[in-house]
Amino acid sequence: MTLLTSDEAAQPLRDALGTRVLFAADAGYDAARTAWNLAVDQRPFAVALPETEAEVAAVVAAATASGLRIAPQSTGHAAGTLRGADLSGTVIVSLRGLRGVDVDPAARTATVRGSTAWHDLLPVAAEHGLTGLHGSAADISVIGYTLTGGISFYGRRHGLATNTVRAARVVTADGSILTASATENPDLFWALRGGAGAFGVVVELEIDLLPIADVFAGMLLWDGARAVEVAQAWAQWTASAPESATTALRIMHFPPIPELPPFLSGRSVVIVDGAILDTDAAAAAILQPLRALAPELDTFARMPAPGLVDVHMDPPEPAGAVQDHAMLAALDAPAVDAFVSAAFTARPMVSEIRHLGGALGRRPADAGAVGAVIGEHLLSAVQLVPVPDTLPAATAAVRGVVGALSEWHGPGLALTFVDDDRDPAGGFGESAARLAELKLRYDPEDVFLAAHRVR
């Protein structure tokens, strides 16, 4: 085997993309390598910035010819999975220059390219009275979110977002551009729906849309002093809530800074937010037990569907953060007490439990590798990392919340919530063995360093 020098490995990349391949010595390299999660310091051999699927294919072929690996990234939201990884022999293929959306209102589908985010798609879909199974952040890529499962506030009624995928265009390890669907390359189509970037660079995705023009959604907020009372009531409420209701409970601690609205600045609060897919009257009746707790703020109301993506108040700009999560097998009163105690003791900025179940737990017959999640509730915690020195304390805080409920942890993972270097096999479940077989077929040299690795 002939070992290439750095210059020899770089030349095919330069030939493929010219100045839109950036190396460590190039101006713009630092900006190009920066992920959405600013706590992740990724230092790859190069960052490629293709603008067409043909350019993606050329970069992949050039990289593999030089013995380099490929890390596909749309927006860099899941870069935490590569935290600490040696990327000195890896090319990040950033799809930020490849975006666009087309909506077919008759077929109720959308076709998105590269790094197209939900805030690009939702307004276009809304023009036709349609929406998608988006998550709680508008700036995350449609492709990355959807192919790793995708848990939405529509989820208990409509299931995982990955089940909406009709077709994908993907650049495989040999530089080929393939269409994967139920009728073309069906094995690859199965693997992508869960295996995502482990099988190639997905440059285009066709998904089904929902005929929803407006939705009853919003948030209820109480002072943190009422956390035990509210959390216990919400947990009991979820035991009988209909599948039309998908909500989350959060305990949040906000610093006293002027950029925050007065009702949040310097406070600890408990929030229930989400959506109820029903008439206003029916939704109000469903919500009544929680409203009876007299929240100090109640924004639940009918709103245009694109507004749902803002309800959860996810940060609109890149920020450093660390996250942990687990599935819960049960949410009894002692589990709720342990959650509230940990949220105030470990004190990350966000401690959250999401209500899952319903269609999220039912695997369709034609699903891909990931078609459902096991468990009625999902536990997560997030802490900001404003400077690198705060990472150890932030990590301890989120692990403190998740670890405090270890007695109630259930099997599986929700891949959309995995933002660390843990083994993602728990999120693949029974599909892990077949995914490994297909990885050997489509990427035998393990070229693709995906956010969620298939081993």
C-alpha positions, 0 to 999 in steps of 0.5 A: 500500500502506498502512503500518500503525503498530505499534498498528494491526498489533497490534490484530487480534492482540489481537482474536484472542487477547486477553492471550495475545498478548504484546508487548515492553512486556507482562509475560511477553513475555521468558519467552514469547519464550525458546527452548529454546536459550538462546543464541538471543535472539529478539525478535519483534513479538509472541508468540501463545499459542493453545490450540486450532487455531481460535485458531491460525487466528485468529492467522494470519489476524490477522497476515497481515491486518496484513502480519506474518509467522508463525514457528511454534514447538513447543518452540523447539529449532530456534530456532538457525536464526533466530539473527540474523534480524530478527523485528520484523515476525514473530509467533512462534506458540508451541504450548506451550499446545496439547498432548495425545496419543491412542493407538489400539492397534489401529491402532498409531497416535498422534495428537499436538497442537501441542507434545506432546513425546516424553516425553508420548507414549512412556509412553502408547504403552508401556501398549500395548506400542508406541513411536515413532521418537523421537530422543535427546531426550525433550523435543523436540516430536513434530511438529517432529522428525518433519516434519524427518526424524527420525533415531532409534536405531531408524532403521537398521531402520525408516527416518526418522520422517517416513515414519511420518506418516499425516495432519496438520492444518495452518493455512495462510497464509489462516487455513484449517485443512486436513487433509493425507494421502495422500487429502486435499490430497496435495501439501500432505501431500508438502510437509509431510513435510520442508518442515514449518513452511514451509507452515503451522502444524501443529497435529496429526499422526497417526503410526504406532507400532512394536510394541516394548515393550522394547529392548536398548540402553545405552552403553559408556564408556572414558577419553578416552585410548583415543579413537583405539583405540575410534573406529577399532574402532567405525568398522570395526565399523559397516562390517559391523554389521547393520541392527538396530544403530543406534549413535553414537560420541561424544568428550565433555569434561565440566567439573569440576562437582558436578552431574555424576556422578563418572564424568563430572565433569572428564573426557574420555571416549569413548562408544558408545551406541544400540540393537540390535533383536534378542534378548539373545543375538544383540545380545550377539554383535553387541556383542562386538567392542566389549565386547572393548575392556573399557569401564569402564562397560557399561549395554547391557541389555534395558530398557523402550522408553521408557528408550531416550530417556535413553541419549544423556544429552541435557540435560533442561533448556533451555540455550544451545548451538551446533551444526554437522554434515555428512554423511560420504561415507566413514569410513576410518582417516584420517577417524577419526584426523582426527575424534579429533584435532579433538575434542581440539584444537577441544574442543567438549563433544560431538563425535559420529559417528552410524551411518546407512545401512540403512533411513535411506538407502532412500526409500519409494515413498510418501515425502514431500519428505524420505524418506531421508538420503544417507550412512552416517555423520553428523558433528556437534559441540555446544558449550554457550554459558553466556553470550552472550560465549562464542558466538564461541568455541563456534562456532569449536569446533564448526566446527573439528571439522566442518571438520577432516573436510571432505575426507570430507564427502558431499552432503546434510544431515540437517534434524533436525540443522540448528540454524543459518541455513544454506541447508537445500536440501541437506537437501531434495535433489531435492525442493527444486524441487517444494517451491519450487513448492508454497510458491508455491501454499500460501504465495505471500506467504512468510508462514511463517518456518520453521526450515528455509526453502523458497525 
